[in-house]
Amino acid sequence: MLGNIQQPNPTEGTHYEAYALQPNLQKRSYHYKSVRSCSDMIALMLIELIASDQVLEQAYLWMCEKRAHHHFNSDVWQVRRWWDEKKPLLQQQLRAGTYQFRELRRVWGPDQLVDYWSSMDALVLKAIAMVLTNHLQPHLSDRVFHLAGSGGMKGAVREVAANLSDHQFVFRTDVKSYYASIDHEILMEIVKRNVDDEKVLALLWGYLRRYVSDGGKFMDITASPWVVPSRR
């Protein structure tokens, strides 16, 4: 994820720096590198961070690793082959606010179905997640244990164990297709409180209002997200 952004102290002037992780392409390790320092850094558009070389290169490495064993007909190999040419075009589209997500491809397995983003879309979503995770961290509850640095499953178990003596019952619940069935209008109104970059908000809407292609049949997941389609 992006390094911590140092917020300016009004009593000490307006100078501060933002840092991003610079990937080492050979060793696949990362180190902090100052990417900008100026008096108006607080107004830096989030889309500029998402479209930066540092963030996109890290997202690219992540995508390559996750899809290293994909079929030879997968689009990941085309992205890898032409990445040097594709990246500047991608940066131009992100900064102009013209990038559009493609439909997801539904793949049926013996026991489950999987919806796949295109490799370029997966890369862009990873870049968005990296930047927004850092940007929204101060606003997130410290009890959301699945986020990096929040303790994970062990932290959740410790929290439950520490409070068991004070409660007679434990209630565990889940929402089927949570991210698809949640009210997106309400969700985006909450997001807008801390994300004021219209181009980033447009990307988030594109992610939420996505379509799935199932053998030539296109489905809008927001139409009836609680219905699990049957294979025909």
VMD Tcl script that draws the C-alpha trace (Angstrom):
set ca {
  {0.00 0.00 0.00}
  {1.05 3.59 -0.15}
  {3.18 4.89 2.68}
  {1.71 7.18 5.26}
  {0.93 10.67 4.01}
  {2.14 13.21 6.50}
  {-0.62 15.70 7.14}
  {0.46 19.32 7.50}
  {0.39 21.03 10.86}
  {-1.29 24.46 10.47}
  {0.95 25.86 13.19}
  {4.12 24.79 11.39}
  {3.42 25.95 7.86}
  {2.04 24.04 4.92}
  {5.02 22.00 3.75}
  {4.78 18.22 3.77}
  {5.69 15.24 1.63}
  {3.87 12.21 0.29}
  {5.61 8.92 -0.14}
  {4.76 5.95 -2.33}
  {6.23 2.51 -2.62}
  {8.75 2.18 -5.43}
  {8.89 -1.39 -6.74}
  {12.17 -3.13 -7.39}
  {11.22 -5.11 -10.50}
  {13.97 -7.69 -10.10}
  {13.80 -8.46 -6.39}
  {10.07 -7.70 -6.04}
  {10.77 -5.69 -2.94}
  {9.54 -2.20 -2.14}
  {10.96 0.86 -0.51}
  {9.70 4.35 0.19}
  {10.48 7.06 -2.29}
  {9.43 10.69 -2.11}
  {7.23 11.39 -5.11}
  {6.24 15.00 -4.50}
  {6.70 17.84 -2.08}
  {4.88 21.15 -2.37}
  {2.80 23.60 -0.39}
  {-0.50 22.49 -1.91}
  {0.07 18.74 -1.54}
  {-3.10 18.42 0.51}
  {-5.05 19.16 -2.68}
  {-3.28 16.50 -4.74}
  {-5.93 14.61 -6.66}
  {-6.24 10.98 -5.69}
  {-6.40 10.05 -9.36}
  {-2.85 11.36 -9.79}
  {-1.65 8.91 -7.14}
  {-3.58 6.05 -8.72}
  {-2.11 6.87 -12.15}
  {1.44 7.33 -10.85}
  {4.26 5.12 -12.10}
  {4.98 3.83 -8.59}
  {1.43 2.68 -7.85}
  {0.73 1.22 -11.29}
  {4.01 -0.70 -11.33}
  {3.25 -2.22 -7.95}
  {-0.28 -3.11 -9.06}
  {1.19 -4.60 -12.24}
  {3.56 -6.84 -10.26}
  {0.67 -7.95 -8.07}
  {-1.45 -8.80 -11.13}
  {1.41 -10.74 -12.76}
  {1.94 -12.79 -9.62}
  {-1.75 -13.53 -9.08}
  {-2.26 -14.61 -12.70}
  {1.07 -16.33 -13.29}
  {-0.63 -19.70 -13.80}
  {-3.52 -18.54 -15.98}
  {-4.33 -20.28 -19.25}
  {-2.19 -19.35 -22.24}
  {-5.27 -17.74 -23.84}
  {-5.71 -15.39 -20.87}
  {-5.41 -11.68 -21.57}
  {-2.76 -11.40 -18.84}
  {-0.08 -12.42 -21.33}
  {-1.01 -9.63 -23.73}
  {-0.87 -7.10 -20.89}
  {2.55 -8.38 -19.85}
  {3.86 -8.41 -23.43}
  {2.79 -4.83 -24.18}
  {2.89 -3.28 -20.71}
  {5.42 -0.60 -21.65}
  {3.06 0.61 -24.38}
  {-0.16 0.09 -22.45}
  {0.85 1.90 -19.25}
  {1.11 5.44 -20.74}
  {-2.28 4.98 -22.43}
  {-3.76 3.74 -19.18}
  {-2.36 6.72 -17.29}
  {-3.81 9.08 -19.87}
  {-7.27 7.49 -19.57}
  {-7.21 7.53 -15.77}
  {-6.17 11.17 -15.59}
  {-8.74 12.18 -18.21}
  {-11.50 10.28 -16.45}
  {-12.26 8.15 -19.53}
  {-11.23 4.71 -18.29}
  {-14.10 2.23 -18.46}
  {-14.24 -1.19 -16.83}
  {-15.11 -4.10 -19.08}
  {-17.70 -6.72 -18.22}
  {-16.62 -9.60 -16.01}
  {-16.33 -13.08 -17.53}
  {-18.19 -15.82 -15.68}
  {-16.47 -19.20 -15.52}
  {-18.35 -22.26 -14.29}
  {-16.47 -24.91 -12.31}
  {-17.59 -28.28 -10.96}
  {-18.71 -26.85 -7.61}
  {-18.72 -23.07 -8.02}
  {-18.75 -20.18 -10.42}
  {-16.14 -17.43 -10.59}
  {-16.45 -13.98 -12.14}
  {-13.15 -12.71 -13.56}
  {-12.17 -9.13 -14.20}
  {-10.01 -8.49 -17.24}
  {-6.33 -8.31 -16.32}
  {-6.16 -4.56 -16.93}
  {-9.28 -3.95 -14.86}
  {-7.86 -6.08 -12.04}
  {-4.68 -4.00 -12.15}
  {-6.61 -0.72 -11.99}
  {-8.76 -1.96 -9.11}
  {-5.63 -2.95 -7.21}
  {-4.15 0.52 -7.75}
  {-7.37 2.13 -6.51}
  {-7.40 -0.13 -3.45}
  {-3.79 0.71 -2.62}
  {-4.40 4.46 -2.70}
  {-7.79 4.48 -0.98}
  {-6.68 2.09 1.75}
  {-4.05 4.64 2.75}
  {-6.31 7.63 2.21}
  {-9.24 6.24 4.23}
  {-7.22 4.58 6.99}
  {-7.69 7.44 9.50}
  {-11.47 7.21 9.02}
  {-11.84 3.44 9.45}
  {-12.68 1.65 12.68}
  {-9.81 -0.14 14.40}
  {-12.21 -3.04 14.88}
  {-12.25 -3.90 11.17}
  {-9.78 -6.72 11.58}
  {-9.50 -7.91 7.98}
  {-7.66 -4.75 6.94}
  {-3.87 -4.91 6.80}
  {-2.31 -3.90 10.10}
  {-5.51 -4.43 12.10}
  {-4.65 -7.83 13.54}
  {-6.38 -10.12 11.08}
  {-8.15 -13.27 12.25}
  {-5.95 -13.58 15.33}
  {-6.83 -10.03 16.34}
  {-10.55 -10.76 15.92}
  {-10.26 -13.93 18.01}
  {-8.38 -12.04 20.74}
  {-11.07 -9.35 20.78}
  {-13.84 -11.92 21.15}
  {-11.94 -13.85 23.84}
  {-11.33 -10.66 25.83}
  {-15.07 -9.92 25.96}
  {-16.53 -13.39 26.42}
  {-16.70 -13.11 30.20}
  {-18.98 -10.06 29.94}
  {-21.53 -11.63 27.58}
  {-23.65 -14.76 27.71}
  {-24.19 -15.09 23.96}
  {-22.18 -14.53 20.78}
  {-24.10 -13.60 17.65}
  {-22.47 -14.38 14.32}
  {-24.12 -13.17 11.15}
  {-23.38 -12.70 7.47}
  {-25.09 -11.06 4.51}
  {-25.38 -13.09 1.33}
  {-23.75 -11.32 -1.62}
  {-23.01 -8.40 0.71}
  {-21.07 -6.20 -1.70}
  {-23.58 -6.74 -4.48}
  {-26.71 -6.33 -2.35}
  {-25.67 -3.33 -0.26}
  {-27.43 -0.08 -1.16}
  {-24.89 1.53 -3.47}
  {-26.42 4.99 -3.26}
  {-26.00 5.05 0.52}
  {-22.52 3.55 0.24}
  {-21.35 6.21 -2.20}
  {-22.78 9.02 -0.11}
  {-20.63 7.77 2.76}
  {-17.58 7.46 0.51}
  {-18.05 11.02 -0.76}
  {-17.52 12.37 2.76}
  {-13.83 11.52 2.47}
  {-13.23 11.14 -1.28}
  {-13.84 14.32 -3.24}
  {-12.10 13.33 -6.47}
  {-14.83 13.01 -9.11}
  {-12.72 10.78 -11.35}
  {-12.10 8.33 -8.54}
  {-15.78 8.35 -7.62}
  {-16.63 7.58 -11.26}
  {-14.28 4.59 -11.15}
  {-15.92 3.36 -7.96}
  {-19.34 3.66 -9.58}
  {-18.01 1.68 -12.54}
  {-16.89 -1.04 -10.17}
  {-20.23 -1.16 -8.35}
  {-22.42 -1.01 -11.46}
  {-20.64 -3.81 -13.26}
  {-21.91 -6.35 -15.75}
  {-21.15 -10.06 -15.98}
  {-20.90 -11.96 -19.25}
  {-22.05 -15.57 -19.04}
  {-21.70 -17.26 -22.43}
  {-22.92 -14.21 -24.33}
  {-25.62 -13.33 -21.78}
  {-24.99 -10.05 -19.98}
  {-26.23 -9.56 -16.45}
  {-26.37 -6.39 -14.37}
  {-25.50 -7.41 -10.81}
  {-27.47 -4.46 -9.43}
  {-30.72 -5.65 -11.02}
  {-31.32 -8.58 -8.67}
  {-28.10 -9.19 -6.76}
  {-29.67 -11.58 -4.25}
  {-30.53 -14.13 -6.98}
  {-27.90 -16.76 -7.70}
  {-28.23 -17.68 -11.40}
  {-28.58 -21.31 -12.37}
  {-26.56 -22.86 -15.14}
  {-28.54 -23.56 -18.28}
}
mol new
graphics top color blue
foreach p $ca { graphics top sphere $p radius 0.5 }
foreach p [lrange $ca 0 end-1] q [lrange $ca 1 end] { graphics top cylinder $p $q radius 0.2 }
display resetview
